[in-house]
Amino acid sequence: MLRPFFRLVEWFCARTLFRRRVRALLYVTLILAALTIQIVLLARLLSSSYVSNIQDAGGAPGPNFSAFPSWRAIHDVLETARSVRLPVFALRADSSPPPPSEATANDAEAPSFDCLHFCRGERFQFGTVAAFSNRREPQFIEQLLANGFEVDTVRVPNPNMVELIVELTAHFVIRLANANTKANVNLPVYAGVASGTPSSLALPTHSASKSSLEIIIHIVVFHDRPDQFWWQAPVARSHPLRRHLEGLPFIDVAGAHGKMEIAEGVRDGIQLLLPAQSFRPSAEFIDCNRTHAEEFFTKNGGRDSSPNSELFRIRVRKLLLKVKTLLSKHSIPFWLSSGTCLGWFRQCDVIPYTTDVDIGVFIEDFRPAMIDEFSTHDLALTHVFGHPGDSYELSFLDVAEQLKLDVFFFYRERNYTWNGGTQARTGHKYKYVFPPFEMCLTEFLDLLVQVPCPTLPYIEANYGPEWVRPVRHWDWKRSPPNVRENGVWPMEQWNRLIQLFPLPPY
């Protein structure tokens, strides 16, 4: 690269009228200047390559965002968590900024360069796992307090404990009051940044002082549950910390979230943990009332732990797990219905003297492929009543467990919801009327499943106000208070609307 330059210098010196010594001095000077320029260019090239490699490897980008109080507070909290070995992770997996619905009050201060997440706003959410926070909470809080933060926790009763009152930490609320005043810094204000314009075009124009700013960092604590999911508790509306969190997700209702991989990453120059998928607010999670269940068992001779009852529980769980797996392949949601739902609601258990499993499905979610899917997994179709437009009902037999599964299809009307029933011998139709309901998540036999929500009106519609009292003799055509006669199927259509299939050999 330098050879052509040297030849040019020799040619220039050979044609000058200076004496030989002066010519040599000029020659050396020009060579030194060329070498200096080359070294500077090479240094810049290596420097840019080094920075690029750091960024490609997940290192921190060049700009320094420490002038932003929110960025600095988040950096300090995450470093504190790292120092006590408490894994604190972001709740969003993607690198795009939060949607407008999650923006907070301080959005006038636009982010600089590539700071998309932590340089604006006053409230930020993260997560952690109770298996770690239970052990490291004292050190974490102690160090945060020493660093000038205010730390509060939201504690809730452990829903799985009945006789002992044990509280769980459900949320950390970390506050840094008067963040600007304490740091004695001015926030840069950036001009030339329109919505959708790359923030790297922003240039500082002046500084604006903000004398009072409270940064709130909310850490949701996720608790392990058996069926590979994390449970998250709400913040009661009456809780004094609620005012700091109003409008944020993960505080209104309890939720259930599938466990996922958490990996190291970098966001806005801060090294932190990132989830494989973003956490989303789930359907409401409701636990069965274990206190009421204990009262029920106390009044009715205790929980049946006989070998037959324990075997029945195992069979029910296996069948529900199979149904859950197969229906999820076709995106068909279902809920516990009839006696299975009553057992969960009343006693947090199966009803041991029942002989089947009952689930409900909204008719709009029905897929004909589910019948073939069930049949290829040892769930033999035993009867079909009605048709998808009216009083549809399917029954299957789990060949391996010798346990019957009833699938009731529900129809939504303007003011009520109903499912149908058919008497095979006479062709009589029945309608079971329920108040409108949605679906909530719950845990039953260590499985994450759905139940009608609110549940009490559903139970009372089907079993009346005396639903707490065990009834061993139940007539499905007369006992339910919500049953109505609904006509008779035309006899000439029975071969299509009342189909009974022989039981498979066991």
N, C-alpha and C positions, 0 to 999 in steps of 0.2 A: 504493500500500500504506500510506503514511503519512497520506494525507488524512483518513481517518476518525479517526485518532488525534489529528490537529491540531484537528479540530472538537470532539472530546471535551475537549481541553485548554481551548479557547476557552470552551466552555460552563461548565467547572468554574471558570475564572478569573472569568467574568462574574457568577457567583453568590457569590463570596467577599466578605467584609466588609473585606478588606485595602484599603489605599490603592492608588492606581493604580500607583505605582512598585514596590511589593511584588508586586502582581499581575503586572507585566511581568517581574520577576525570576523568579518562579515559572514563568511561561510559558516563558522561555528555558531554565531548568533542565530542565524536563520534555522540551522539544524535544531538548536535547543528550543526555539519557539515552536517548531513543528512537533517535536517530541512532547512538549507541554500540552499543546492542543490535542494531540492523540491520546495522552493519558487522561485528560479531562473527559473526552468523548467516551473513552472506554469505561471510566468510572461511572458515568451516567448510565451507560448501557447496562452494566452489571447491577447497578442500583435498581433500575426499573425492572430488570428481570427478577431480582431478588424479591421485590415487593409483590410482583405478579405471582411468583411461586408461593409466597406466604398466603396470598388470598386464595389461590387454587387449592391449597392444602387446608383451608379453613381457618387461616390466621386472621388477625384483626386488620381491617382496612386502615388506610393512611390517616383520614381525618380524625381529629381529636374532638370528641363530643362532651368532654368533661365540663364545659361551660354551661351545659343544660342541667338544671337541678334534678329533673326526673331521671335522666340518664345516669347521673352520678349516684342517686339514691338506689336505683336498681342495681347498678354495679356493686355498690357496697353491700347490699343485702345478699346478692348472689355469692359474693366473695365470702361473706360471713357464713352462709350455708355450706359453701365448699370447705371452709376451714374446720367445721364441726362434722363434716361428712354427712350432711343432710342433702339428699338429692331434691333440688327444686327445679321444676321444668316448666317451660312455656306451655300454654294450652292450645296454641295455634301451631299447626305444622308447617303451613306455607309461609313464604317470605313476603307476601303482600301485606300492606298495612291493614289494620283493623277496619271493618266496614263502618260506615257513618253511624250506624245504630250503637256501636260500641265506643264512639268517640266521646271525649270528655270535655270539660269546660275550657281548657286552655289551648284550644286549637288555633288561636290567632298566631301563636308562635310557630311558624312553619319549620319543618325539619331542614337541616342543612345537608347538602351533598347526599349521601346514601343512608342517612339516619331516618328510617321509615317507621320505627316502632316506639322507641323509648325517649325521643327528644321532644315530644309534645304530649299534652294531656297531664292529668293529675292523678288518675286512678289506673292501676295496672293489676292484672290477674296472673297468677302462676298456680302450680299445683305441687303437691308432694304426696308421699305414700305413708300411711300411718305406721307401717311396720318399721320405718326408720324414724319418723318424727316422735313416736312414743318414747324412744330411748334418748333422742338428741334434743328434745324440746328445751330442757333447762339450759344447756350450754348455748343453744341458738338464741334464746331470749336474753340471756345474760350478756352476750357479746353485742347484740343489737342495742340494748340499753346503754352499754358502755360507749357505743358509737353515736349516741345522741338520738336514737329512734325511740318512739313510743310504741309499745307492743301490747296488744290485747288479744285474747283468744275467745272464741265462741265454743262452749262446751255443751254437749248434749248427752242424755242418758244412753247407755248402750242398749239398743233394742233387743239384743239377744239375752240379756240378763233380767231375771224376774225377781229372785229372792234378794239379790244384792244390788244396791244402787251404785253402779259404776258409770262414771262419766268419761266421754271421749272428747278429745280435741278435734273439732270439726273445721275450724277456720282460724287462720292467723290474720290479724288486721294490724299492719305495720304503718306507722305514720311518721312523717318528718315535717314538723310545723315550721313556718317561716323559712322555707328552704333557701330563698334568695338572700334574705337578711343574714342568716347564719353564715352563708358562704361568702357574703360581700362581693357578689358578682353581678354583672349585668347580662341579661339574655340578649344574644344577637338577634336582630330582626332582619329577615331576608326579603329582598325585593325580586320581582321578575319571575315569581313562581305562580303559574296559573294551575288550575285543577287539571291534572293529567300531564303536566309538563315535567320532564325529568328533573328531579331535585338537584342534580349536579350542576344545573345552570344557575342556581341561586347564588347571589353575591351579597355579602354583608353591606348594608348602607348606613346603619346607625345602631345605637343601643337603646333599649327601653328598660327602665328599672321597674321591677315589681316588688313591692315591699313585703307582701305577705303571700306565701304560697304553701299549701299543705299537700305533700305528696302522699298518696295512700297506695300501699302495696298489699294486695289481698291474696293470700295463699290458701287455696282449697285443699283440704286434707282428704285423700281418697283411701277408703278402708277396704281391705280384702274381704271378699265373700267367696264361698266355695265354688260356684259355677263360673270360674274364670272371669269375674267382673269385679269392678270397684264400686263401692257404695259411697255416696256423698250426701251429707246432711244439709238441710236448709238452715237459714237464719230466721228465727221467729220474728214476726213483725213487731212484737213488743220488746225485742232485745235492744238495749241502748246503742249497740254498734251498728244496728241496721241502717241508721241515717247516713253512715259513711259509705254504704254499699248499695243504696237504693238504685235500681235500674241496671245493675250488673247481672250477668247470667250466673247460674249455680247458687242462688241464694233463696229463691222463692219456694222451691219444692225439693224434696229428696230425689236423687237420681241414681241411675245405674249405668255404668260405662264399661264397655269391654276392655279388658286388659290389652295393652299394646307395648310395642318396643319403644324404649326411650334411649336416644343416642346423643352423643356430644355434637355440638354445632356452634356456630357463631352468628349472632344477630346484632347489628349496629355496633360491631366492634367488641361485644361482650361475649365471652365464652359461656355457654349455658347448655342445658339439656333440652332437646326438642323431641316431641312425640312423632311417631310414624304417621299418625292421622290426627287431625284437629279434634279436640274435645267439643262436643255439641251438647246443649241442654237436652236431656232425655225426657221421655214421658215420666210422669210422676211415679216415684217408687213408694209403695206403702208396705210396711211390715204387717204381718198378722199380729193381733193383740195377744201377746203371750200371757199377760196378766189375766185376761178373760178366759184364756184357754186353761190356765191352772185352776181357776174358779170352776170351770165346767167339769174338769176331771175330779176335783174335790167333791162336787155334788153328785157325781155319777160313778163313783167307785174306782176312780183312778184311770190312768191310761192303760189300755189293753196292750200288754207286752207278751202275750202268748205267742208260741212259735208260729201259729197260723197267721196271726195278725202281723208279726214281723215279716213273714214271708210275703204277705199281701202288700205291705209297704214297698218291699224290694221290687215286686212285680209291677206295681203302679209306677214307681220311679223309672224302671227300665222302659216301660211303654211310653211314658211321657217324654223321655229323652229321645226315643226313636221318632215319635210324632214331631217333636220340636225340630229335630234334624232334617226330617224329610220335608216338612212344610216350609222350612226356611229356604230350601233349594228352589222353591217356586214362589217365594215372597208372599206366602199366605199367612197372615197373622191370625192367631187364635187366642182364646182365653179359657180358663177353667170355668165350667158351667155346672149347673144342677148340683148333684150330690157332691161332686169333687170340689166345687167352689164352696159349698156349705161346710165341708170338712176343714178346708183351709181357714175360712172366716171364723168358724165357731171354736175350733180346737187346734188350729195350726197343724193339722194332721189329716190322714185319710179317715174315713168312717169305716171301721174294720168289718162291719156287717154288710157293707155294700158289695156288689159283685162286678162293677164295671168302672170305666173312666169316662167322664163326660167333658166334652169341649164344645165351644161355640165358635162359629165363623160367620162373618157378614157375607150375605149371598153375593155381593159384588166382588168379593175376594176369591170366590170359588174358581178353581181351574180343573177341568176334566182330567188333566194329567196327574192330579193327586191320587186318583183311584189306581191308575197303573203304577205309580210310584209306591203306593202302599202295598199293592199286590206283589210286587217284585221284592219286597222286604218282609215277607211272611206276615203281612196283615191282610188276611183274606176277607173279601167283601161278603157279608152275610145277608144284608138286605138293603134295598133302596125303596124309600117311600117318597111319593110326590114327584115333583120335577123342579128345576131351578126357579121357575116362575111362581111356584106355590108350594109351601109346606115341605121343602126338600129336607131329607134326612138320610144319612148313611150310617151303617153299622159295619164294623170290622171285628175280626177275631185275631188276636195276636197268637199265632200258632205255637210259638215257643213258650209263651207264658200262660197260655189258655185263659186269656183275659179279654173281655169285650170292650170295644171302644165305640161310643156313640158320638157322632158328629152332627150337631144341630145347627142348621143354617138360619140366620136371623135376618129379618126384613125391617128396614127403617121406614116408618111413616112420619107424618108431620109432628105428631104429639106423643108417639109411643113407638116401641120396638116389639116385634113378636117373632116367635118361631112356631112351627107347626108340628103336629103329631098325627099319626095314622094308626087305627086299629086294623091289623091285617085281616082278621076274621070277618069283620063286618064292612070295612071300607069307610068307617066313620072318621071324619077329620076333626082335629082339635087345634085351638089356637091358644098360645100362652103369651099373655100381654105383660110387657115390662115398661117401666118409665125409661126415657132415653138415657143412654150412658155412653161413656168413653172407655178407654182401656188404660189401666195403670200397670206398672211392673211390680212384681213381688218375688219372693223366694219361697219355694215350696219343695220339700224333700231335697233341699240343696240344689234346686234348679231355678234358673231365672225364667219366669213365665209371666203371663198377663192375666189380669182379673178385671171384671167390670168395675167401673169407677164412676160415681161412688158405689160402694159395694152393698151397704145396708139396704137401700131401696130395692136393689136387685134381689137380695135374699128375702126380704119381707114380701115382695111380690110373689115369689115362688113358694115360700114356706110359711108366710103369715107372721104375726107378731110373736108366736110361740116357737120360733125357729130354734131357740136355745134348747128346747126339750127334745131329747132323742125320740124318734119314731121309727120303730122297726118294721111296721107294716104300712107300706105306702102304695096307694093306688094312683098311678100316673094320670088316670082319666078323671079322677074325682078329688083326690086329696089337695092338689095345688089350688090356692085361692085365686090364681090368675088364669085358670083354664076356662075356655069358652068352647062350646060346640060350634063347628064351622062347616057343617054340611056333610055330604057323603060323596065319595068318588064314584063317578058313573061306572057301573059294573063292566061295561064293554071296554073300559080302559084299565081294568085292574091288572092285566098282564103287563102293562107298561108302567103303571103308577104304584103297584104293590108287587115288588119283586123279592122273592125269598130264595136264597141259594143254600145248597147243602153244606153243612159244616165240613171242613177239610179233615182228613184223618189225623189223629194225634199220635 
